[in-house]
């Protein structure tokens, strides 16, 4: 009855003010068109104020919806088929959502679980963010101090890691939210795996073709044009290949350690689909990431029943890849296998480039500066121009160039502290085998990602940075929710047993 009265009021208002309603609707369409094509103009900003107010009010009421929006938006930001409004830095979408979520926590501080952020990961992040803050004074190239360029570089190299840590620490509050997050992440990974299959077997979208045959042609159309490296919804094949390999590590470990049958099946499907999806990328480092993640898990499993068969299966896989020619007829597998070839030309070029960079950076122990790529570059008459114009090839080399040997050392120590802390939690503090499996999966995925950073520019890329640094953050939360987890898991297992009992009764009844 109330809905009918409300509907009648809307109809009456529309009938009496039809012209105004039509004008407002047309203005709204014009705002959307202006936003999509020209970004934030003055007219767009003014017209979007009411919408912004509604969004802010909605986030107060449904704050977890804002968190899930962050998780989903982060995954699609670099999809070549997605047209984003011009004039807005890509990182701003993530950053604004994270800031909104953190502001909501500050406003409602009495419900915040701030004790969850005081840990070794925060120490590691403060160490790295503190160093990057000091980099504002770096003037190794003699071009002066550019605060704007420094901030743009530091946002991507340091601050986004801190935002991810704080957001995940404060919003992954209980087992239900944790499981929901794993399912959303898994669903996104499944979609990405489907999309790379679609690219390889059905075809690319127009936007993807434009990028592949334009900016991506040198690195993604190889072997005289006979092999295409597919990239799914990520920025490039290396970013996707390493990210999905690390995802496969996590979900396979989740699957083999979960006690709940339906979760075990779903996690294993996601893990195996992700493992398959790394091959069409032709990213050789992905194989090394996959192997590294599982090697660490053998030590973190704390279970002979898991470690022994796991080691046998994993060793068989490595043996097939490294020492046999099985699957050699497939170009993608042949390319992946070349990662273990010490005489690979691509690997040799990287070594030559790194030796050249090393000779120049002897005079710049603090690096060229974290914002040098955002400041317009280095003039050709500058002695560091050669380093600036040499491809970094990997995240670690990129950090080395920007922050020097001092910065690279600080970054390694910071990440070492964070990963060591996570390993201690998994190995010593968690008692629940299934929760330990989640912690081990997230820790091994992070280590896998770090191996990827040695070979490619992936650590600070979307969506990997939020996914894996956020995932490592979850490991530090697990001891706080272990009691709730055990209670929740026992309830789910009881439901599972009841379903099995009813099925058995029905089966016995049919026999009678």
C-alpha positions as CSV (number, residue, x, y, z in Angstrom):
1,X,0.0,0.0,0.0
2,X,2.8,2.4,0.9
3,X,4.6,1.6,-2.3
4,X,1.4,2.3,-4.3
5,X,0.9,5.7,-2.6
6,X,4.6,6.5,-3.1
7,X,4.3,5.5,-6.8
8,X,1.2,7.7,-7.2
9,X,3.0,10.7,-5.7
10,X,5.9,10.3,-8.2
11,X,3.4,10.0,-11.1
12,X,1.6,13.1,-9.9
13,X,4.8,15.1,-9.5
14,X,6.0,14.0,-13.0
15,X,2.6,14.9,-14.5
16,X,2.7,18.4,-13.0
17,X,6.4,19.1,-13.6
18,X,7.0,17.1,-16.7
19,X,9.1,19.8,-18.4
20,X,11.4,20.2,-15.5
21,X,11.8,16.5,-15.0
22,X,12.7,16.1,-18.7
23,X,15.3,19.0,-18.5
24,X,16.9,17.5,-15.4
25,X,17.1,14.1,-17.1
26,X,18.7,15.6,-20.2
27,X,21.2,17.6,-18.0
28,X,22.1,14.4,-16.3
29,X,22.8,12.6,-19.6
30,X,24.9,15.6,-20.7
31,X,26.9,15.4,-17.4
32,X,27.6,11.7,-18.0
33,X,28.7,12.4,-21.7
34,X,30.9,15.3,-20.5
35,X,32.5,13.2,-17.8
36,X,33.3,10.2,-20.0
37,X,34.8,12.3,-22.8
38,X,36.4,15.3,-21.1
39,X,36.9,14.3,-17.5
40,X,36.1,16.7,-14.7
41,X,35.1,20.1,-16.1
42,X,33.6,22.9,-14.0
43,X,30.1,22.1,-15.3
44,X,30.5,18.4,-14.5
45,X,31.7,19.1,-11.0
46,X,28.8,21.4,-10.2
47,X,26.2,19.0,-11.5
48,X,27.8,16.0,-9.7
49,X,27.6,17.6,-6.3
50,X,24.2,16.1,-5.5
51,X,25.3,12.7,-6.7
52,X,28.5,13.0,-4.6
53,X,26.3,13.8,-1.5
54,X,24.2,10.7,-2.2
55,X,27.3,8.5,-2.6
56,X,28.8,9.9,0.7
57,X,25.6,9.2,2.6
58,X,25.4,5.7,1.1
59,X,29.0,4.9,2.1
60,X,28.1,5.8,5.7
61,X,25.2,3.3,5.7
62,X,26.9,0.6,3.6
63,X,30.6,1.0,4.2
64,X,31.4,-2.6,3.4
65,X,29.9,-2.1,0.0
66,X,32.6,0.6,-0.5
67,X,35.2,-1.9,0.4
68,X,33.9,-4.5,-2.1
69,X,33.8,-1.7,-4.7
70,X,37.5,-1.1,-4.0
71,X,38.3,-4.8,-4.5
72,X,36.4,-5.0,-7.8
73,X,37.5,-1.6,-9.2
74,X,41.1,-2.3,-8.5
75,X,40.9,-5.5,-10.6
76,X,39.6,-3.8,-13.7
77,X,41.5,-0.5,-13.7
78,X,44.0,-1.5,-16.4
79,X,41.7,-3.5,-18.7
80,X,42.3,-2.2,-22.2
81,X,38.6,-2.7,-23.0
82,X,37.6,-0.2,-20.3
83,X,37.3,3.4,-21.2
84,X,38.1,5.6,-18.2
85,X,37.4,9.4,-18.1
86,X,40.3,11.5,-19.2
87,X,42.2,13.8,-16.8
88,X,42.0,11.5,-13.8
89,X,45.1,9.5,-12.8
90,X,44.3,5.8,-12.7
91,X,45.6,5.4,-9.2
92,X,43.1,8.0,-7.9
93,X,40.2,5.6,-8.1
94,X,41.8,3.2,-5.7
95,X,43.2,6.0,-3.6
96,X,40.0,7.9,-3.1
97,X,38.1,4.7,-2.2
98,X,40.8,3.8,0.4
99,X,40.8,7.3,1.8
100,X,37.0,7.3,2.1
101,X,37.1,4.0,3.9
102,X,39.8,5.2,6.3
103,X,37.9,8.4,7.0
104,X,34.8,6.4,7.9
105,X,36.9,4.4,10.4
106,X,38.2,7.7,12.0
107,X,34.7,9.1,12.3
108,X,33.5,6.0,14.0
109,X,36.7,5.3,15.9
110,X,35.0,3.6,18.8
111,X,34.3,0.6,16.6
112,X,37.7,0.5,15.0
113,X,40.0,-2.4,15.9
114,X,43.2,-0.4,16.0
115,X,45.2,-3.0,17.9
116,X,45.2,-5.0,14.6
117,X,47.5,-2.5,12.9
118,X,50.4,-2.5,15.4
119,X,52.5,-5.3,14.0
120,X,55.7,-6.1,12.1
121,X,54.0,-5.3,8.7
122,X,53.4,-1.7,9.9
123,X,57.0,-1.5,11.0
124,X,58.2,-2.6,7.6
125,X,55.9,-0.2,5.8
126,X,56.9,2.7,8.0
127,X,60.6,2.0,7.3
128,X,59.9,2.0,3.5
129,X,57.5,5.0,3.5
130,X,59.9,6.9,5.7
131,X,62.8,6.3,3.4
132,X,60.7,7.4,0.3
133,X,59.7,10.5,2.2
134,X,63.3,11.4,2.7
135,X,63.8,11.0,-1.1
136,X,62.1,14.4,-1.5
137,X,65.6,15.8,-0.8
138,X,67.3,13.7,-3.5
139,X,68.9,15.9,-6.2
140,X,71.4,13.4,-7.6
141,X,70.6,14.6,-11.2
142,X,71.1,18.2,-10.4
143,X,67.7,19.2,-11.7
144,X,66.4,20.7,-8.4
145,X,63.7,19.4,-6.1
146,X,60.3,18.8,-7.6
147,X,57.8,18.1,-4.8
148,X,54.9,17.3,-7.1
149,X,56.9,14.7,-9.1
150,X,58.2,13.2,-5.8
151,X,54.7,12.8,-4.5
152,X,53.4,11.2,-7.6
153,X,56.2,8.6,-7.5
154,X,56.0,8.0,-3.8
155,X,52.2,7.4,-4.0
156,X,52.8,4.5,-6.3
157,X,55.9,3.1,-4.6
158,X,55.1,3.5,-1.0
159,X,51.8,5.2,0.1
160,X,49.6,2.8,-1.8
161,X,51.1,-0.1,0.2
162,X,50.3,1.7,3.4
163,X,46.7,2.4,2.3
164,X,46.2,-1.2,1.4
165,X,47.5,-2.4,4.7
166,X,45.3,0.0,6.8
167,X,42.2,-0.7,4.7
168,X,42.5,-4.5,4.9
169,X,43.5,-4.4,8.6
170,X,40.4,-2.5,9.6
171,X,37.8,-4.0,7.3
172,X,38.5,-7.8,7.3
173,X,36.9,-8.1,10.7
174,X,35.5,-11.7,10.9
175,X,35.5,-15.1,9.2
176,X,32.4,-14.3,7.1
177,X,34.0,-11.2,5.6
178,X,37.3,-13.1,5.0
179,X,35.5,-16.0,3.1
180,X,33.5,-13.4,1.2
181,X,36.7,-11.7,0.2
182,X,38.3,-14.9,-1.0
183,X,35.3,-15.8,-3.1
184,X,35.2,-12.3,-4.7
185,X,38.9,-12.4,-5.4
186,X,38.5,-16.0,-6.8
187,X,35.5,-14.9,-9.0
188,X,37.6,-12.0,-10.4
189,X,40.5,-14.5,-11.1
190,X,38.1,-16.9,-12.8
191,X,36.8,-14.1,-15.0
192,X,40.3,-13.1,-15.9
193,X,41.2,-16.7,-16.7
194,X,38.1,-17.0,-18.9
195,X,39.0,-13.7,-20.6
196,X,42.4,-14.9,-21.6
197,X,40.8,-18.1,-23.0
198,X,38.4,-15.9,-24.9
199,X,41.3,-13.8,-26.3
200,X,43.2,-16.8,-27.5
201,X,40.2,-18.8,-28.9
202,X,37.5,-16.3,-29.9
203,X,39.4,-13.0,-30.4
204,X,40.2,-9.7,-28.9
205,X,38.1,-6.6,-28.6
206,X,38.8,-3.6,-30.8
207,X,40.5,-1.7,-27.9
208,X,42.7,-4.8,-27.1
209,X,43.7,-5.1,-30.8
210,X,44.6,-1.4,-30.9
211,X,46.9,-1.8,-27.9
212,X,48.4,-5.2,-29.0
213,X,49.3,-4.1,-32.5
214,X,50.4,-0.7,-31.3
215,X,52.1,-0.1,-28.0
216,X,52.3,-3.8,-27.1
217,X,53.5,-5.2,-30.5
218,X,57.3,-5.3,-29.6
219,X,56.8,-7.4,-26.5
220,X,53.6,-9.3,-27.2
221,X,53.9,-10.4,-30.8
222,X,57.1,-12.5,-30.9
223,X,58.9,-15.3,-32.7
224,X,58.5,-13.6,-36.1
225,X,54.8,-12.9,-35.4
226,X,53.9,-16.6,-34.8
227,X,53.3,-16.2,-31.1
228,X,51.0,-13.8,-29.3
229,X,51.3,-13.3,-25.6
230,X,47.8,-12.7,-24.2
231,X,47.2,-10.4,-21.3
232,X,43.5,-10.8,-20.2
233,X,42.1,-7.8,-18.3
234,X,45.5,-6.7,-17.0
235,X,47.9,-4.1,-18.4
236,X,50.2,-6.6,-20.1
237,X,51.1,-10.3,-20.3
238,X,53.9,-10.2,-17.6
239,X,51.6,-8.4,-15.1
240,X,48.8,-10.9,-15.7
241,X,51.1,-14.0,-15.9
242,X,52.8,-13.4,-12.6
243,X,49.7,-12.2,-10.8
244,X,47.6,-15.2,-11.9
245,X,50.5,-17.6,-11.1
246,X,50.6,-16.2,-7.5
247,X,46.8,-16.4,-7.4
248,X,47.0,-20.1,-8.4
249,X,49.5,-20.7,-5.6
250,X,47.1,-19.2,-3.0
251,X,44.0,-21.0,-4.1
252,X,45.5,-24.4,-4.6
253,X,46.8,-24.1,-1.0
254,X,43.4,-22.9,0.2
255,X,41.8,-25.9,-1.5
256,X,44.0,-28.6,-0.1
257,X,43.7,-27.3,3.5
258,X,40.0,-26.4,3.6
259,X,37.8,-28.7,5.7
260,X,34.5,-27.6,4.1
261,X,33.9,-29.7,1.0
262,X,32.2,-27.1,-1.2
263,X,34.9,-24.5,-0.4
264,X,37.6,-27.1,-1.2
265,X,36.1,-27.8,-4.6
266,X,35.6,-24.1,-5.5
267,X,39.1,-23.1,-4.3
268,X,40.8,-25.9,-6.3
269,X,38.8,-25.0,-9.5
270,X,39.9,-21.4,-9.1
271,X,43.5,-22.5,-8.4
272,X,43.7,-24.9,-11.4
273,X,42.1,-22.4,-13.8
274,X,44.6,-19.7,-12.7
275,X,47.5,-22.1,-13.1
276,X,46.3,-22.9,-16.7
277,X,45.8,-19.2,-17.4
278,X,49.5,-18.3,-16.9
279,X,50.6,-20.3,-19.9
280,X,48.9,-18.2,-22.7
281,X,50.7,-15.2,-21.4
282,X,54.1,-16.6,-22.4
283,X,55.6,-15.0,-19.3
284,X,58.5,-17.2,-18.3
285,X,58.9,-15.6,-14.9
286,X,55.4,-16.9,-14.0
287,X,56.7,-20.5,-13.9
288,X,59.5,-19.5,-11.4
289,X,56.9,-17.7,-9.3
290,X,54.6,-20.7,-9.3
291,X,57.5,-23.0,-8.3
292,X,58.8,-20.6,-5.6
293,X,55.4,-20.3,-3.9
294,X,54.9,-24.0,-3.5
295,X,58.5,-24.6,-2.4
296,X,57.9,-22.2,0.5
297,X,54.6,-24.0,1.3
298,X,56.3,-27.3,1.8
299,X,58.1,-25.7,4.8
300,X,55.0,-23.8,6.1
301,X,52.5,-26.7,5.9
302,X,53.6,-28.3,9.2
303,X,51.9,-31.5,8.1
304,X,53.6,-34.6,6.8
305,X,50.3,-35.8,5.3
306,X,50.2,-32.7,3.2
307,X,53.9,-32.1,2.6
308,X,54.9,-35.6,1.3
309,X,52.2,-36.0,-1.4
310,X,52.5,-32.3,-2.2
311,X,56.2,-32.6,-2.7
312,X,55.9,-35.6,-4.9
313,X,53.2,-34.0,-7.2
314,X,55.1,-30.6,-7.2
315,X,58.5,-32.3,-7.9
316,X,56.9,-34.2,-10.8
317,X,55.6,-31.0,-12.3
318,X,59.0,-29.3,-12.0
319,X,60.7,-32.3,-13.5
320,X,58.4,-32.3,-16.5
321,X,58.9,-28.6,-17.1
322,X,62.6,-28.5,-16.6
323,X,64.0,-31.9,-17.7
324,X,61.6,-33.2,-20.3
325,X,60.1,-32.1,-23.7
326,X,56.5,-33.0,-22.8
327,X,54.3,-30.3,-24.3
328,X,57.1,-29.0,-26.5
329,X,54.8,-28.8,-29.5
330,X,53.0,-25.9,-27.8
331,X,54.7,-22.5,-28.4
332,X,53.6,-21.1,-25.0
333,X,55.0,-24.0,-23.1
334,X,58.3,-23.9,-25.1
335,X,58.6,-20.2,-24.2
336,X,57.9,-20.9,-20.5
337,X,60.5,-23.6,-20.5
338,X,63.1,-21.2,-21.8
339,X,63.1,-19.5,-18.4
340,X,65.4,-22.3,-17.3
341,X,67.9,-21.8,-20.2
342,X,71.0,-20.0,-18.9
343,X,71.9,-19.0,-22.5
344,X,68.6,-17.3,-23.3
345,X,69.3,-14.1,-25.3
346,X,66.6,-12.1,-23.4
347,X,68.2,-12.9,-20.0
348,X,71.7,-12.0,-21.3
349,X,70.4,-8.6,-22.5
350,X,69.0,-7.9,-19.0
351,X,72.4,-8.7,-17.5
352,X,74.2,-6.4,-19.8
353,X,71.7,-3.6,-19.1
354,X,72.1,-4.1,-15.3
355,X,75.9,-4.0,-15.5
356,X,75.7,-0.6,-17.4
357,X,73.2,0.7,-14.8
358,X,75.5,-0.4,-12.0
359,X,78.5,1.6,-13.3
360,X,76.4,4.8,-13.4
361,X,74.7,4.4,-10.1
362,X,78.0,4.2,-8.2
363,X,77.8,8.0,-8.3
364,X,74.2,8.0,-7.1
365,X,73.8,5.8,-4.0
366,X,70.4,7.4,-3.3
367,X,69.3,6.8,-6.9
368,X,68.0,9.3,-9.4
369,X,64.9,10.1,-7.4
370,X,61.4,8.5,-7.0
371,X,59.7,11.2,-9.1
372,X,62.2,11.5,-11.9
373,X,59.8,9.8,-14.4
374,X,57.1,12.3,-13.4
375,X,59.2,15.4,-13.8
376,X,59.7,15.5,-17.5
377,X,62.8,13.3,-17.7
378,X,66.5,13.9,-17.7
379,X,68.2,16.0,-20.5
380,X,70.5,14.2,-22.9
381,X,73.5,16.2,-21.7
382,X,73.1,14.9,-18.2
383,X,75.4,12.0,-17.2
384,X,72.4,10.0,-15.9
385,X,70.4,10.2,-19.1
386,X,71.8,6.8,-20.2
387,X,70.3,5.2,-17.0
388,X,67.0,7.0,-17.4
389,X,66.6,5.7,-21.0
390,X,67.6,2.1,-20.2
391,X,64.6,-0.2,-19.7
392,X,64.4,-1.3,-16.0
393,X,62.9,-4.7,-17.0
394,X,62.0,-5.5,-13.4
395,X,60.6,-3.9,-10.3
396,X,63.7,-4.4,-8.2
397,X,65.9,-2.7,-10.9
398,X,63.3,0.1,-11.1
399,X,63.6,0.6,-7.4
400,X,67.4,0.5,-7.7
401,X,67.4,3.2,-10.3
402,X,65.0,5.5,-8.4
403,X,66.4,5.0,-4.9
404,X,69.9,3.6,-5.4
405,X,71.5,0.8,-3.6
406,X,70.5,2.3,-0.2
407,X,66.8,2.4,-1.2
408,X,66.9,-1.1,-2.7
409,X,68.4,-2.4,0.6
410,X,65.7,-0.7,2.6
411,X,63.0,-2.1,0.4
412,X,64.4,-5.6,0.7
413,X,64.7,-5.3,4.5
414,X,61.1,-3.9,4.7
415,X,59.6,-6.7,2.7
416,X,61.8,-9.2,4.6
417,X,60.4,-8.0,7.9
418,X,56.8,-8.2,6.6
419,X,57.1,-11.7,5.1
420,X,59.1,-13.0,8.1
421,X,56.3,-11.8,10.5
422,X,53.7,-13.5,8.4
423,X,55.7,-16.8,8.4
424,X,56.0,-16.6,12.2
425,X,52.2,-16.2,12.5
426,X,51.5,-19.2,10.2
427,X,54.1,-21.5,11.7
428,X,53.8,-20.7,15.4
429,X,50.6,-18.7,16.3
430,X,47.8,-20.3,14.3
431,X,46.3,-23.6,15.6
432,X,43.5,-24.2,13.1
433,X,44.8,-26.2,10.2
434,X,42.4,-24.6,7.7
435,X,43.1,-21.1,8.9
436,X,46.8,-21.9,8.8
437,X,46.2,-22.9,5.2
438,X,44.7,-19.5,4.3
439,X,47.7,-17.8,6.0
440,X,50.2,-20.0,4.2
441,X,48.5,-19.5,0.9
442,X,48.6,-15.7,1.2
443,X,52.2,-15.7,2.4
444,X,53.3,-18.0,-0.4
445,X,51.5,-15.9,-2.9
446,X,53.3,-12.8,-1.7
447,X,56.7,-14.6,-1.9
448,X,55.7,-15.7,-5.4
449,X,54.9,-12.1,-6.3
450,X,58.3,-10.9,-5.0
451,X,60.0,-13.4,-7.2
452,X,58.0,-11.9,-10.1
453,X,59.3,-8.5,-9.1
454,X,62.8,-9.7,-9.7
455,X,62.0,-10.4,-13.3
456,X,59.3,-7.9,-14.3
457,X,57.6,-4.6,-13.3
458,X,54.7,-6.1,-11.3
459,X,54.8,-5.3,-7.6
460,X,53.3,-1.8,-7.8
461,X,51.0,-2.5,-10.7
462,X,47.2,-2.8,-10.6
463,X,45.7,-5.1,-9.4
464,X,48.6,-6.9,-7.9
465,X,49.7,-4.4,-5.3
466,X,46.4,-4.3,-3.5
467,X,45.7,-8.0,-3.9
468,X,49.0,-9.3,-2.6
469,X,50.0,-6.6,0.0
470,X,46.4,-6.7,1.1
471,X,46.6,-10.5,1.3
472,X,49.7,-10.4,3.4
473,X,47.9,-8.0,5.7
474,X,45.2,-10.6,6.2
475,X,47.8,-13.0,7.6
476,X,48.4,-10.6,10.5
477,X,44.6,-10.4,11.2
478,X,44.1,-14.2,11.4
479,X,45.2,-14.6,15.1
480,X,42.5,-12.1,16.1
481,X,39.7,-14.0,14.4
482,X,40.9,-17.6,15.0
483,X,38.4,-18.2,17.8
484,X,35.5,-16.9,15.7
485,X,36.8,-18.9,12.8
486,X,36.8,-22.2,14.7
487,X,33.2,-21.5,15.9
488,X,32.1,-20.6,12.3
489,X,33.9,-23.6,10.8
490,X,32.3,-26.0,13.3
491,X,28.8,-24.7,12.4
492,X,29.6,-25.1,8.7
493,X,30.9,-28.6,9.2
494,X,27.8,-29.5,11.2
495,X,25.6,-28.4,8.3
496,X,27.8,-30.4,6.0
497,X,27.4,-33.5,8.1
498,X,23.7,-33.0,8.3
499,X,23.4,-32.8,4.6
500,X,25.5,-36.0,4.2
501,X,23.3,-37.8,6.7
502,X,20.1,-36.8,4.9
503,X,21.6,-37.9,1.6
504,X,22.5,-41.2,3.1
505,X,19.0,-41.7,4.6
506,X,17.5,-40.9,1.2
507,X,19.8,-43.4,-0.5
508,X,18.9,-46.2,2.0
509,X,15.2,-45.4,1.7
510,X,15.4,-45.9,-2.1
511,X,17.0,-49.3,-1.6
512,X,14.1,-50.4,0.6
